[in-house]
């Protein structure tokens, strides 16, 4: 994938076996916001992303923060693979 932005390739998530390419999925939000700001563009989010009637959002907004509160990232040990 050619790109004039060096971080684009590094953060691209490819799922070729499913025919899906999500170039920004693994990109930190702060990096995206900084990039948009540099371009003078605003950030827009679909209003359904905050609706916890959808399971994906319930998990994102309630369960993940709870798990991180119980087990902060700074206290996690690497797991053996």
Backbone bond lengths (Angstrom), bond angles and torsions (degrees), N, CA, C in turn:
res aa  C-N    CA-C-N  psi(-1)  N-CA   C-N-CA  omega(-1)  CA-C   N-CA-C  phi
1 X - - - 1.440 - - 1.510 107.67 -
2 X 1.318 118.66 118.00 1.450 121.79 177.77 1.522 110.47 -82.65
3 X 1.312 114.49 142.13 1.456 119.05 -179.79 1.506 108.90 -155.62
4 X 1.332 116.66 145.41 1.455 118.37 175.32 1.512 111.19 -86.98
5 X 1.308 118.79 0.00 1.450 123.04 -179.46 1.523 108.68 -110.61
6 X 1.347 117.99 115.23 1.467 120.05 -173.31 1.514 114.56 -60.92
7 X 1.324 119.63 -27.66 1.461 120.90 -178.16 1.521 111.94 -78.26
8 X 1.321 118.17 -18.64 1.466 120.62 -174.93 1.525 112.17 -60.05
9 X 1.328 117.41 -45.91 1.463 120.42 -178.69 1.529 110.50 -68.42
10 X 1.322 117.13 -38.88 1.460 121.22 -176.53 1.522 111.35 -63.48
11 X 1.316 117.88 -37.35 1.455 120.66 -175.41 1.533 113.57 -97.58
12 X 1.323 117.67 -1.02 1.459 120.21 -178.87 1.522 110.88 -65.01
13 X 1.318 115.77 138.23 1.459 121.49 176.96 1.525 106.74 -113.02
14 X 1.326 115.41 115.70 1.458 120.70 -177.97 1.520 109.51 -107.47
15 X 1.276 115.76 131.61 1.454 121.64 173.60 1.522 106.51 -127.35
16 X 1.334 114.31 66.65 1.458 120.84 -173.86 1.515 112.38 -59.67
17 X 1.343 116.35 -32.93 1.459 118.94 -178.93 1.521 111.40 -63.66
18 X 1.323 117.18 -22.02 1.467 121.04 178.38 1.524 111.43 -107.64
19 X 1.340 117.72 2.21 1.457 121.19 -179.89 1.518 112.70 71.42
20 X 1.338 116.90 26.52 1.460 121.34 -176.72 1.517 109.83 -119.10
21 X 1.319 116.43 133.54 1.460 121.71 171.31 1.518 106.51 -126.47
22 X 1.322 115.92 121.65 1.465 121.60 178.91 1.527 107.34 -116.76
23 X 1.323 117.46 86.80 1.465 120.30 -171.20 1.526 114.87 -66.20
24 X 1.308 119.61 -18.44 1.464 120.36 -178.01 1.524 114.11 -113.31
25 X 1.316 118.63 0.94 1.457 120.85 -174.15 1.526 113.13 -58.89
26 X 1.304 117.98 -40.57 1.462 120.40 -177.59 1.527 112.60 -95.48
27 X 1.318 116.77 5.66 1.462 121.21 -179.36 1.524 109.78 -81.86
28 X 1.316 117.46 128.29 1.470 119.31 178.16 1.533 111.16 -59.64
29 X 1.322 116.04 137.44 1.467 121.84 -178.06 1.527 110.95 -54.65
30 X 1.343 116.91 -41.06 1.472 120.23 -178.93 1.527 111.22 -59.07
31 X 1.329 117.40 -37.74 1.460 121.28 179.04 1.525 110.60 -66.21
32 X 1.313 116.87 -41.55 1.468 121.04 178.07 1.526 110.15 -63.80
33 X 1.339 116.67 -45.77 1.464 120.65 -178.93 1.525 111.18 -63.80
34 X 1.333 117.57 -40.11 1.468 120.71 177.02 1.522 110.89 -63.01
35 X 1.325 116.28 -42.56 1.463 121.04 179.87 1.531 110.76 -63.33
36 X 1.320 117.08 -46.49 1.465 120.57 178.43 1.524 111.06 -61.37
37 X 1.320 116.06 -41.24 1.455 120.78 179.00 1.529 110.84 -60.80
38 X 1.329 115.97 -42.77 1.470 120.63 178.99 1.526 111.38 -62.31
39 X 1.331 116.32 -30.06 1.466 121.02 178.49 1.532 112.42 -86.27
40 X 1.328 116.28 -7.99 1.461 119.81 -176.42 1.524 112.42 76.20
41 X 1.336 116.37 23.61 1.469 121.99 -178.96 1.520 110.09 -103.42
42 X 1.319 116.21 150.21 1.459 120.01 176.58 1.528 109.53 -94.32
43 X 1.320 115.53 159.15 1.456 122.53 178.35 1.521 108.24 -94.36
44 X 1.313 116.67 135.80 1.462 121.09 178.20 1.506 109.03 -125.61
45 X 1.311 115.45 140.41 1.455 120.43 179.76 1.523 108.59 -129.23
46 X 1.314 115.45 138.47 1.459 121.55 177.15 1.526 108.67 -64.17
47 X 1.308 117.66 130.66 1.468 121.55 -176.91 1.527 112.60 -61.78
48 X 1.325 117.68 -23.10 1.468 119.56 179.43 1.529 111.72 -69.55
49 X 1.330 118.08 -16.49 1.462 120.70 -179.33 1.519 113.15 -65.98
50 X 1.320 118.09 -17.95 1.466 120.18 179.65 1.535 112.31 -103.52
51 X 1.309 116.85 -0.05 1.464 121.86 -177.30 1.530 110.37 -84.09
52 X 1.334 116.43 107.25 1.469 120.49 -176.40 1.531 113.43 -77.62
53 X 1.318 118.50 6.08 1.470 119.96 170.84 1.529 109.90 -70.51
54 X 1.336 115.95 -20.41 1.464 121.34 175.84 1.519 107.74 -89.81
55 X 1.331 117.02 130.11 1.468 121.08 -175.74 1.521 112.64 -57.22
56 X 1.330 117.45 -39.89 1.468 119.76 -178.42 1.523 110.63 -59.63
57 X 1.329 116.62 -35.96 1.463 120.20 -179.64 1.520 111.81 -78.94
58 X 1.300 116.91 -35.44 1.462 120.63 175.96 1.534 109.36 -59.50
59 X 1.317 115.61 -44.70 1.462 120.76 177.77 1.524 110.36 -63.22
60 X 1.332 116.56 -48.09 1.464 122.12 -177.34 1.526 112.71 -63.11
61 X 1.324 117.24 -41.18 1.466 120.91 -172.47 1.524 114.88 -94.60
62 X 1.334 117.39 -20.74 1.458 118.63 -177.01 1.522 113.23 -119.87
63 X 1.319 118.24 -49.74 1.456 120.26 -176.01 1.533 113.20 -72.83
64 X 1.313 117.28 -48.25 1.469 119.44 -178.53 1.527 111.13 -60.85
65 X 1.349 119.84 -46.62 1.473 118.14 176.65 1.531 112.59 -59.60
66 X 1.330 117.79 -36.67 1.458 120.67 177.77 1.530 110.46 -64.44
67 X 1.333 117.32 -46.46 1.463 120.71 178.56 1.530 110.90 -61.29
68 X 1.330 117.21 -40.37 1.464 119.91 179.47 1.526 111.61 -69.09
69 X 1.325 117.31 -31.19 1.466 120.75 175.94 1.534 110.14 -68.20
70 X 1.326 115.75 -41.18 1.456 120.46 -179.97 1.526 112.38 -73.83
71 X 1.310 117.07 -30.40 1.462 122.53 -177.62 1.528 108.49 -139.79
72 X 1.346 117.21 79.01 1.479 120.30 -176.93 1.524 112.22 -58.21
73 X 1.341 116.79 143.21 1.466 120.23 -179.09 1.527 112.73 -53.55
74 X 1.330 118.19 -34.39 1.465 120.74 -178.67 1.524 112.79 -68.57
75 X 1.333 117.56 -17.66 1.459 121.53 -178.69 1.532 113.01 -101.54
76 X 1.302 117.09 -2.53 1.468 119.81 -178.02 1.507 111.38 -76.53
77 X 1.322 114.84 142.91 1.454 120.88 174.11 1.503 108.95 -98.29
78 X 1.325 116.85 145.95 1.470 118.54 175.84 1.521 110.07 -61.88
79 X 1.317 116.20 143.53 1.459 119.91 177.99 1.516 109.38 -95.65
80 X 1.304 116.31 146.07 1.461 121.18 177.23 1.518 109.00 -75.85
81 X 1.290 116.67 141.75 1.473 121.08 178.33 1.486 110.30 -119.75
